[in-house]
Amino acid sequence: MKKLIVLAAIAIGMASCTKESCNCGVIQSDNINDYSVVIRNSCSGNNKTFYLSEGDWMNAHPGDDYCITNVDSW
């Protein structure tokens, strides 16, 4: 029974990681005028512009991995 619970937990953990990683990508460029970043999605390869708060933008550098948690995969 313990093995079944452990396997179920691992399966759920792996499924949630896969979904979240499709909301992540590499920052391609940034824009100081509107605190935006262009991120290339790790799953689809698509680029999308996101507008960040000034504090978040200050910590988001081109070449860094970055996850956007409040949107579906793009």
Backbone as XML, in Angstrom:
<?xml version="1.0"?>
<chain id="A" units="angstrom">
  <residue number="1" name="MET">
    <atom name="N" x="0.822" y="-1.188" z="0.000"/>
    <atom name="CA" x="0.000" y="0.000" z="0.000"/>
    <atom name="C" x="0.875" y="1.265" z="0.000"/>
  </residue>
  <residue number="2" name="LYS">
    <atom name="N" x="1.958" y="1.244" z="0.782"/>
    <atom name="CA" x="2.847" y="2.406" z="0.822"/>
    <atom name="C" x="3.472" y="2.654" z="-0.542"/>
  </residue>
  <residue number="3" name="LYS">
    <atom name="N" x="3.829" y="1.575" z="-1.250"/>
    <atom name="CA" x="4.430" y="1.738" z="-2.576"/>
    <atom name="C" x="3.451" y="2.393" z="-3.537"/>
  </residue>
  <residue number="4" name="LEU">
    <atom name="N" x="2.179" y="2.022" z="-3.441"/>
    <atom name="CA" x="1.158" y="2.598" z="-4.309"/>
    <atom name="C" x="1.002" y="4.094" z="-4.041"/>
  </residue>
  <residue number="5" name="ILE">
    <atom name="N" x="1.010" y="4.468" z="-2.782"/>
    <atom name="CA" x="0.878" y="5.878" z="-2.426"/>
    <atom name="C" x="2.093" y="6.665" z="-2.917"/>
  </residue>
  <residue number="6" name="VAL">
    <atom name="N" x="3.274" y="6.112" z="-2.736"/>
    <atom name="CA" x="4.495" y="6.782" z="-3.194"/>
    <atom name="C" x="4.484" y="6.928" z="-4.713"/>
  </residue>
  <residue number="7" name="LEU">
    <atom name="N" x="4.095" y="5.878" z="-5.429"/>
    <atom name="CA" x="4.034" y="5.951" z="-6.890"/>
    <atom name="C" x="3.005" y="6.971" z="-7.352"/>
  </residue>
  <residue number="8" name="ALA">
    <atom name="N" x="1.862" y="7.031" z="-6.683"/>
    <atom name="CA" x="0.831" y="8.017" z="-7.040"/>
    <atom name="C" x="1.347" y="9.434" z="-6.814"/>
  </residue>
  <residue number="9" name="ALA">
    <atom name="N" x="2.045" y="9.649" z="-5.707"/>
    <atom name="CA" x="2.594" y="10.979" z="-5.416"/>
    <atom name="C" x="3.626" y="11.384" z="-6.461"/>
  </residue>
  <residue number="10" name="ILE">
    <atom name="N" x="4.469" y="10.447" z="-6.861"/>
    <atom name="CA" x="5.476" y="10.732" z="-7.885"/>
    <atom name="C" x="4.811" y="11.069" z="-9.215"/>
  </residue>
  <residue number="11" name="ALA">
    <atom name="N" x="3.791" y="10.300" z="-9.582"/>
    <atom name="CA" x="3.088" y="10.541" z="-10.846"/>
    <atom name="C" x="2.423" y="11.915" z="-10.849"/>
  </residue>
  <residue number="12" name="ILE">
    <atom name="N" x="1.795" y="12.282" z="-9.748"/>
    <atom name="CA" x="1.141" y="13.593" z="-9.655"/>
    <atom name="C" x="2.193" y="14.699" z="-9.714"/>
  </residue>
  <residue number="13" name="GLY">
    <atom name="N" x="3.295" y="14.507" z="-9.011"/>
    <atom name="CA" x="4.372" y="15.494" z="-9.032"/>
    <atom name="C" x="4.946" y="15.689" z="-10.415"/>
  </residue>
  <residue number="14" name="MET">
    <atom name="N" x="5.137" y="14.610" z="-11.154"/>
    <atom name="CA" x="5.691" y="14.713" z="-12.507"/>
    <atom name="C" x="4.712" y="15.398" z="-13.441"/>
  </residue>
  <residue number="15" name="ALA">
    <atom name="N" x="3.436" y="15.115" z="-13.295"/>
    <atom name="CA" x="2.424" y="15.742" z="-14.157"/>
    <atom name="C" x="2.363" y="17.239" z="-13.902"/>
  </residue>
  <residue number="16" name="SER">
    <atom name="N" x="2.443" y="17.647" z="-12.645"/>
    <atom name="CA" x="2.373" y="19.073" z="-12.353"/>
    <atom name="C" x="3.626" y="19.794" z="-12.833"/>
  </residue>
  <residue number="17" name="CYS">
    <atom name="N" x="4.781" y="19.170" z="-12.775"/>
    <atom name="CA" x="6.008" y="19.793" z="-13.270"/>
    <atom name="C" x="5.943" y="19.992" z="-14.781"/>
  </residue>
  <residue number="18" name="THR">
    <atom name="N" x="5.418" y="19.015" z="-15.484"/>
    <atom name="CA" x="5.316" y="19.111" z="-16.932"/>
    <atom name="C" x="4.420" y="20.269" z="-17.326"/>
  </residue>
  <residue number="19" name="LYS">
    <atom name="N" x="3.272" y="20.420" z="-16.648"/>
    <atom name="CA" x="2.355" y="21.496" z="-16.977"/>
    <atom name="C" x="2.999" y="22.851" z="-16.699"/>
  </residue>
  <residue number="20" name="GLU">
    <atom name="N" x="3.646" y="22.987" z="-15.555"/>
    <atom name="CA" x="4.234" y="24.273" z="-15.192"/>
    <atom name="C" x="5.373" y="24.652" z="-16.119"/>
  </residue>
  <residue number="21" name="SER">
    <atom name="N" x="6.137" y="23.687" z="-16.576"/>
    <atom name="CA" x="7.266" y="24.008" z="-17.432"/>
    <atom name="C" x="6.811" y="24.597" z="-18.769"/>
  </residue>
  <residue number="22" name="CYS">
    <atom name="N" x="5.572" y="24.356" z="-19.170"/>
    <atom name="CA" x="5.063" y="24.950" z="-20.403"/>
    <atom name="C" x="4.662" y="26.403" z="-20.203"/>
  </residue>
  <residue number="23" name="ASN">
    <atom name="N" x="4.762" y="26.896" z="-18.982"/>
    <atom name="CA" x="4.566" y="28.315" z="-18.693"/>
    <atom name="C" x="5.909" y="29.001" z="-18.468"/>
  </residue>
  <residue number="24" name="CYS">
    <atom name="N" x="6.987" y="28.319" z="-18.852"/>
    <atom name="CA" x="8.332" y="28.842" z="-18.630"/>
    <atom name="C" x="9.075" y="28.947" z="-19.959"/>
  </residue>
  <residue number="25" name="GLY">
    <atom name="N" x="10.123" y="29.736" z="-19.937"/>
    <atom name="CA" x="10.954" y="29.866" z="-21.118"/>
    <atom name="C" x="12.163" y="30.724" z="-20.823"/>
  </residue>
  <residue number="26" name="VAL">
    <atom name="N" x="12.868" y="31.068" z="-21.875"/>
    <atom name="CA" x="14.081" y="31.882" z="-21.759"/>
    <atom name="C" x="13.753" y="33.301" z="-22.216"/>
  </residue>
  <residue number="27" name="ILE">
    <atom name="N" x="14.182" y="34.269" z="-21.416"/>
    <atom name="CA" x="13.965" y="35.674" z="-21.769"/>
    <atom name="C" x="14.855" y="36.005" z="-22.960"/>
  </residue>
  <residue number="28" name="GLN">
    <atom name="N" x="14.235" y="36.476" z="-24.032"/>
    <atom name="CA" x="14.953" y="36.823" z="-25.255"/>
    <atom name="C" x="15.411" y="38.277" z="-25.249"/>
  </residue>
  <residue number="29" name="SER">
    <atom name="N" x="14.557" y="39.171" z="-24.720"/>
    <atom name="CA" x="14.890" y="40.599" z="-24.685"/>
    <atom name="C" x="14.039" y="41.275" z="-23.620"/>
  </residue>
  <residue number="30" name="ASP">
    <atom name="N" x="14.436" y="42.502" z="-23.272"/>
    <atom name="CA" x="13.657" y="43.280" z="-22.316"/>
    <atom name="C" x="13.560" y="44.721" z="-22.798"/>
  </residue>
  <residue number="31" name="ASN">
    <atom name="N" x="12.601" y="45.459" z="-22.215"/>
    <atom name="CA" x="12.355" y="46.838" z="-22.628"/>
    <atom name="C" x="12.134" y="47.672" z="-21.374"/>
  </residue>
  <residue number="32" name="ILE">
    <atom name="N" x="13.024" y="48.608" z="-21.118"/>
    <atom name="CA" x="12.929" y="49.438" z="-19.912"/>
    <atom name="C" x="11.757" y="50.415" z="-19.980"/>
  </residue>
  <residue number="33" name="ASN">
    <atom name="N" x="11.310" y="50.795" z="-21.175"/>
    <atom name="CA" x="10.246" y="51.790" z="-21.306"/>
    <atom name="C" x="8.920" y="51.329" z="-20.727"/>
  </residue>
  <residue number="34" name="ASP">
    <atom name="N" x="8.605" y="50.042" z="-20.855"/>
    <atom name="CA" x="7.324" y="49.542" z="-20.336"/>
    <atom name="C" x="7.493" y="48.312" z="-19.430"/>
  </residue>
  <residue number="35" name="TYR">
    <atom name="N" x="8.721" y="48.030" z="-19.007"/>
    <atom name="CA" x="9.042" y="46.895" z="-18.133"/>
    <atom name="C" x="8.525" y="45.578" z="-18.704"/>
  </residue>
  <residue number="36" name="SER">
    <atom name="N" x="8.747" y="45.400" z="-19.994"/>
    <atom name="CA" x="8.304" y="44.158" z="-20.640"/>
    <atom name="C" x="9.498" y="43.264" z="-20.934"/>
  </residue>
  <residue number="37" name="VAL">
    <atom name="N" x="9.187" y="41.981" z="-21.101"/>
    <atom name="CA" x="10.175" y="40.992" z="-21.524"/>
    <atom name="C" x="9.541" y="40.134" z="-22.609"/>
  </residue>
  <residue number="38" name="VAL">
    <atom name="N" x="10.355" y="39.681" z="-23.539"/>
    <atom name="CA" x="9.920" y="38.717" z="-24.542"/>
    <atom name="C" x="10.496" y="37.377" z="-24.116"/>
  </residue>
  <residue number="39" name="ILE">
    <atom name="N" x="9.610" y="36.389" z="-23.954"/>
    <atom name="CA" x="10.026" y="35.070" z="-23.492"/>
    <atom name="C" x="9.716" y="34.040" z="-24.559"/>
  </residue>
  <residue number="40" name="ARG">
    <atom name="N" x="10.703" y="33.171" z="-24.872"/>
    <atom name="CA" x="10.497" y="32.049" z="-25.795"/>
    <atom name="C" x="10.063" y="30.848" z="-24.954"/>
  </residue>
  <residue number="41" name="ASN">
    <atom name="N" x="8.850" y="30.338" z="-25.223"/>
    <atom name="CA" x="8.273" y="29.221" z="-24.486"/>
    <atom name="C" x="9.104" y="27.965" z="-24.656"/>
  </residue>
  <residue number="42" name="SER">
    <atom name="N" x="9.368" y="27.275" z="-23.547"/>
    <atom name="CA" x="10.185" y="26.054" z="-23.574"/>
    <atom name="C" x="9.502" y="24.899" z="-24.290"/>
  </residue>
  <residue number="43" name="CYS">
    <atom name="N" x="8.177" y="24.874" z="-24.296"/>
    <atom name="CA" x="7.448" y="23.767" z="-24.934"/>
    <atom name="C" x="7.156" y="24.033" z="-26.405"/>
  </residue>
  <residue number="44" name="SER">
    <atom name="N" x="6.610" y="25.216" z="-26.698"/>
    <atom name="CA" x="6.151" y="25.494" z="-28.061"/>
    <atom name="C" x="7.184" y="26.216" z="-28.918"/>
  </residue>
  <residue number="45" name="GLY">
    <atom name="N" x="8.132" y="26.917" z="-28.280"/>
    <atom name="CA" x="9.096" y="27.705" z="-29.031"/>
    <atom name="C" x="8.565" y="29.064" z="-29.447"/>
  </residue>
  <residue number="46" name="ASN">
    <atom name="N" x="7.310" y="29.379" z="-29.081"/>
    <atom name="CA" x="6.717" y="30.667" z="-29.427"/>
    <atom name="C" x="7.241" y="31.770" z="-28.523"/>
  </residue>
  <residue number="47" name="ASN">
    <atom name="N" x="7.348" y="32.976" z="-29.071"/>
    <atom name="CA" x="7.715" y="34.157" z="-28.300"/>
    <atom name="C" x="6.458" y="34.904" z="-27.897"/>
  </residue>
  <residue number="48" name="LYS">
    <atom name="N" x="6.479" y="35.479" z="-26.696"/>
    <atom name="CA" x="5.369" y="36.311" z="-26.246"/>
    <atom name="C" x="5.929" y="37.399" z="-25.349"/>
  </residue>
  <residue number="49" name="THR">
    <atom name="N" x="5.329" y="38.594" z="-25.445"/>
    <atom name="CA" x="5.708" y="39.729" z="-24.614"/>
    <atom name="C" x="4.871" y="39.730" z="-23.342"/>
  </residue>
  <residue number="50" name="PHE">
    <atom name="N" x="5.538" y="39.905" z="-22.212"/>
    <atom name="CA" x="4.862" y="40.008" z="-20.924"/>
    <atom name="C" x="5.286" y="41.308" z="-20.267"/>
  </residue>
  <residue number="51" name="TYR">
    <atom name="N" x="4.328" y="41.962" z="-19.622"/>
    <atom name="CA" x="4.581" y="43.219" z="-18.928"/>
    <atom name="C" x="4.685" y="42.909" z="-17.438"/>
  </residue>
  <residue number="52" name="LEU">
    <atom name="N" x="5.830" y="43.237" z="-16.849"/>
    <atom name="CA" x="6.117" y="42.910" z="-15.467"/>
    <atom name="C" x="6.069" y="44.152" z="-14.594"/>
  </residue>
  <residue number="53" name="SER">
    <atom name="N" x="5.988" y="43.934" z="-13.286"/>
    <atom name="CA" x="6.145" y="45.054" z="-12.363"/>
    <atom name="C" x="7.618" y="45.488" z="-12.417"/>
  </residue>
  <residue number="54" name="GLU">
    <atom name="N" x="7.889" y="46.694" z="-11.981"/>
    <atom name="CA" x="9.262" y="47.197" z="-12.041"/>
    <atom name="C" x="10.217" y="46.292" z="-11.254"/>
  </residue>
  <residue number="55" name="GLY">
    <atom name="N" x="9.785" y="45.830" z="-10.083"/>
    <atom name="CA" x="10.636" y="44.972" z="-9.258"/>
    <atom name="C" x="10.929" y="43.637" z="-9.913"/>
  </residue>
  <residue number="56" name="ASP">
    <atom name="N" x="9.902" y="43.023" z="-10.524"/>
    <atom name="CA" x="10.114" y="41.754" z="-11.223"/>
    <atom name="C" x="10.999" y="41.959" z="-12.444"/>
  </residue>
  <residue number="57" name="TRP">
    <atom name="N" x="10.782" y="43.067" z="-13.151"/>
    <atom name="CA" x="11.572" y="43.348" z="-14.350"/>
    <atom name="C" x="13.053" y="43.512" z="-14.014"/>
  </residue>
  <residue number="58" name="MET">
    <atom name="N" x="13.344" y="44.116" z="-12.858"/>
    <atom name="CA" x="14.738" y="44.341" z="-12.458"/>
    <atom name="C" x="15.489" y="43.018" z="-12.254"/>
  </residue>
  <residue number="59" name="ASN">
    <atom name="N" x="14.761" y="41.942" z="-11.945"/>
    <atom name="CA" x="15.381" y="40.632" z="-11.703"/>
    <atom name="C" x="15.267" y="39.691" z="-12.897"/>
  </residue>
  <residue number="60" name="ALA">
    <atom name="N" x="14.712" y="40.159" z="-14.001"/>
    <atom name="CA" x="14.528" y="39.330" z="-15.193"/>
    <atom name="C" x="15.518" y="39.789" z="-16.258"/>
  </residue>
  <residue number="61" name="HIS">
    <atom name="N" x="16.515" y="38.968" z="-16.534"/>
    <atom name="CA" x="17.580" y="39.343" z="-17.461"/>
    <atom name="C" x="17.557" y="38.449" z="-18.702"/>
  </residue>
  <residue number="62" name="PRO">
    <atom name="N" x="17.822" y="39.014" z="-19.881"/>
    <atom name="CA" x="17.897" y="38.181" z="-21.088"/>
    <atom name="C" x="18.846" y="36.999" z="-20.881"/>
  </residue>
  <residue number="63" name="GLY">
    <atom name="N" x="18.374" y="35.832" z="-21.307"/>
    <atom name="CA" x="19.140" y="34.601" z="-21.134"/>
    <atom name="C" x="18.708" y="33.801" z="-19.915"/>
  </residue>
  <residue number="64" name="ASP">
    <atom name="N" x="17.989" y="34.442" z="-18.987"/>
    <atom name="CA" x="17.506" y="33.751" z="-17.790"/>
    <atom name="C" x="16.259" y="32.939" z="-18.105"/>
  </residue>
  <residue number="65" name="ASP">
    <atom name="N" x="16.068" y="31.840" z="-17.378"/>
    <atom name="CA" x="14.796" y="31.118" z="-17.416"/>
    <atom name="C" x="13.806" y="31.912" z="-16.585"/>
  </residue>
  <residue number="66" name="TYR">
    <atom name="N" x="12.555" y="31.970" z="-17.049"/>
    <atom name="CA" x="11.534" y="32.736" z="-16.342"/>
    <atom name="C" x="10.199" y="32.052" z="-16.535"/>
  </residue>
  <residue number="67" name="CYS">
    <atom name="N" x="9.408" y="31.950" z="-15.475"/>
    <atom name="CA" x="8.094" y="31.320" z="-15.536"/>
    <atom name="C" x="7.009" y="32.365" z="-15.301"/>
  </residue>
  <residue number="68" name="ILE">
    <atom name="N" x="5.951" y="32.276" z="-16.071"/>
    <atom name="CA" x="4.776" y="33.119" z="-15.907"/>
    <atom name="C" x="3.671" y="32.199" z="-15.398"/>
  </residue>
  <residue number="69" name="THR">
    <atom name="N" x="3.219" y="32.418" z="-14.175"/>
    <atom name="CA" x="2.307" y="31.465" z="-13.548"/>
    <atom name="C" x="0.841" y="31.786" z="-13.735"/>
  </residue>
  <residue number="70" name="ASN">
    <atom name="N" x="0.502" y="32.982" z="-14.178"/>
    <atom name="CA" x="-0.923" y="33.348" z="-14.267"/>
    <atom name="C" x="-1.471" y="33.272" z="-15.697"/>
  </residue>
  <residue number="71" name="VAL">
    <atom name="N" x="-0.813" y="32.544" z="-16.585"/>
    <atom name="CA" x="-1.307" y="32.381" z="-17.953"/>
    <atom name="C" x="-1.175" y="30.907" z="-18.358"/>
  </residue>
  <residue number="72" name="ASP">
    <atom name="N" x="-1.961" y="30.536" z="-19.364"/>
    <atom name="CA" x="-1.807" y="29.213" z="-19.956"/>
    <atom name="C" x="-0.586" y="29.227" z="-20.856"/>
  </residue>
  <residue number="73" name="SER">
    <atom name="N" x="-0.188" y="28.066" z="-21.296"/>
    <atom name="CA" x="0.947" y="27.966" z="-22.211"/>
    <atom name="C" x="0.672" y="28.812" z="-23.450"/>
  </residue>
  <residue number="74" name="TRP">
    <atom name="N" x="1.709" y="29.405" z="-24.004"/>
    <atom name="CA" x="1.531" y="30.216" z="-25.214"/>
    <atom name="C" x="2.248" y="29.612" z="-26.374"/>
  </residue>
</chain>
